[in-house]
Amino acid sequence: MTDVTVVGGGMAGSEAAWQLAEAGLSVSLVEMKPCAMSPAHQSPLLGELVCSNSLRSDDPVAPAGLLKHELRRAGSLVIACADQHRVPAGQALAVERFGFARAITQRLALHPRIRIERRRIDDLPDHPVIVATGPLTEGALGQVIQQELGGDRMYFYDAIAPIVAAESIDWDRAFRGSRWGRESAPLDPPEEGEGERAAGGDTGVGDYVNCPMNKVEYEAFIDAVNAGRKVLPHDFEEPRYFESCMPIEVMAERGPQTLRFGPMRPVGLRDPRTGHRPWAVVQLRPENRYQTAYNLVGFQTRLAYPEQQRIFQMIPALHRAEFLRFGSIHRNTYIDAPSRLGAHLELRDRPNVRFAGLLTGVEGYIESCAMGMMVAWLLASELTGRAAVPPPPTTMMGGLYHHVTQPREGDYKYGPTNVNYGLLPPLPGVRKDNRKQRMAERANVDFDAWLSGIAVRAA
Ligand SMILES: Cc1cc2nc3c(=O)[nH]c(=O)nc-3n(C[C@H](O)[C@H](O)[C@H](O)COP(=O)(O)OP(=O)(O)OC[C@H]3O[C@@H](n4cnc5c(N)ncnc54)[C@H](O)[C@@H]3O)c2cc1C
């Protein structure tokens, strides 16, 4: 008898199935390939990497490296197979993709508690299920999930704006203030090692940070956006832009003033240093509750990543910006998880249904794998009566988990994230050049303590 069905044998579903089986549960892993193939998948193997063969940095201090380190310690199937099929790629963990996927497929197929079924699922079963069908969820399942969510809380495209580290903003060239709103005020320059103070979290003079531009700066910026190299969509990603999430380069193409009447409009804002309304303004909104990261409001874009770095650094307050995430627009299916899912990634009105992977609003292979592991452990703990609590927010896994489950306030639009240090609580009083190292050390200590306190594996 099956205890849990896992739908989708990609990064999240493969990891989830393995973790459930290792916890002593019997698992049906249902994968539609090769009966049906998404436009991006090509092989019948489980654990298929749809594009790059890199699982990104393996440096234990880099965000992706720290997450892999945690996954390794927690017994991840995906990372074990990646380590086995590693190819030389400097500091990155890149893999020979067929060997990697074959290893995942074999280990799942040989597990005594896993049965692999090859068919497409178009409806949600009544018994416990983890849905991990990824960004290209096929068939009627997408609509069924949408109905369960109550209509408008599932997205089929993502249009995400870049995120910059608060401490990399030039606060001498920015001012805080909401449009038409409360009084604007210049910000104190950051003290060395005080990122959270640099973010001006308690100034109480408006939610937005405004990056003003004069006419010459604005025109140079528009020229650069028009000339910048863009990423072309895949064939199956025909551009269907909604007015509310139009890429900035499409707006710039419509005319030199379009952005100045759109996301860069200066109306309702006065620069306290000049007493005047700027010619144009880029607004930044806090991305996390720690206010250590800010997103560029309305700056979804298909500019290539190096172009984003070069062009957005032309904004005076962002001339030395560190980008925690670049903007992108692509076909994607994800749920507004913080508003619709519970603490165990379950549908609030139908708790037998859980979600994992990219569907929950994370980005990337290893992030999806981590969400597969976490949802499996949480479900296994309920079904087997063993103790499991989510990882602490100071760890990379915990940072991801909290991004997905933390309720948001106000007009926040939930968007996918990959791992970055902006997801973790800041470390006050630590110098910038040492901060990531210290945050990684804190994560390691807290992760080990958490891991030793939970019991998910079958004896
Ligand atoms: C074109 C493209 C390129 C990408 N490039 C990268 C990249 O370079 N690096 C990166 O980190 N991330 C990349 N991503 C994101 C990537 O998809 C995720 O990082 C990761 O694969 C998501 O893991 P997942 O387990 O959630 O979904 P997937 O790995 O996509 O797995 C989902 C599985 O569910 C199956 N499935 C779908 N619908 C059904 C159904 N109804 N019934 C049964 N089975 C079903 C699919 O066949 C698939 O095997 C890319 C995504 C796309 C679409």
The ligand as a Gaussian input file, in Angstrom:
#p B3LYP/6-31G(d) Opt

LIG

0 1
 C       13.753000      26.181000     -19.946000
 C       14.212000      26.163000     -18.527000
 C       15.552000      26.314000     -18.232000
 C       16.002000      26.304000     -16.900000
 N       17.335000      26.418000     -16.640000
 C       17.785000      26.312000     -15.361000
 C       19.189000      26.333000     -15.070000
 O       20.018000      26.452000     -15.958000
 N       19.581000      26.243000     -13.786000
 C       18.678000      26.102000     -12.759000
 O       19.107000      26.006000     -11.592000
 N       17.355000      26.069000     -13.000000
 C       16.882000      26.164000     -14.266000
 N       15.533000      26.137000     -14.547000
 C       14.614000      26.021000     -13.449000
 C       14.473000      24.513000     -13.206000
 O       13.348000      24.003000     -13.834000
 C       14.414000      24.234000     -11.744000
 O       15.555000      24.775000     -11.194000
 C       14.259000      22.771000     -11.342000
 O       14.368000      21.838000     -12.386000
 C       12.900000      22.682000     -10.749000
 O       12.796000      21.478000     -10.089000
 P       11.363000      20.829000      -9.892000
 O       11.582000      19.502000      -9.290000
 O       10.469000      21.775000      -9.190000
 O       10.802000      20.666000     -11.390000
 P       11.413000      19.765000     -12.566000
 O       12.824000      19.470000     -12.354000
 O       11.009000      20.445000     -13.838000
 O       10.596000      18.400000     -12.442000
 C        9.209000      18.329000     -12.676000
 C        8.872000      16.935000     -13.194000
 O        7.456000      16.787000     -13.175000
 C        7.037000      16.128000     -14.366000
 N        5.647000      16.502000     -14.600000
 C        5.147000      17.706000     -14.994000
 N        3.800000      17.675000     -15.035000
 C        3.415000      16.410000     -14.675000
 C        2.155000      15.771000     -14.511000
 N        0.999000      16.413000     -14.729000
 N        2.143000      14.466000     -14.130000
 C        3.311000      13.792000     -13.877000
 N        4.529000      14.356000     -14.023000
 C        4.591000      15.662000     -14.398000
 C        8.029000      16.619000     -15.409000
 O        8.114000      15.723000     -16.500000
 C        9.323000      16.701000     -14.623000
 O       10.089000      15.526000     -14.689000
 C       15.059000      26.148000     -15.856000
 C       13.701000      26.000000     -16.161000
 C       13.270000      25.996000     -17.471000
 C       11.812000      25.832000     -17.773000

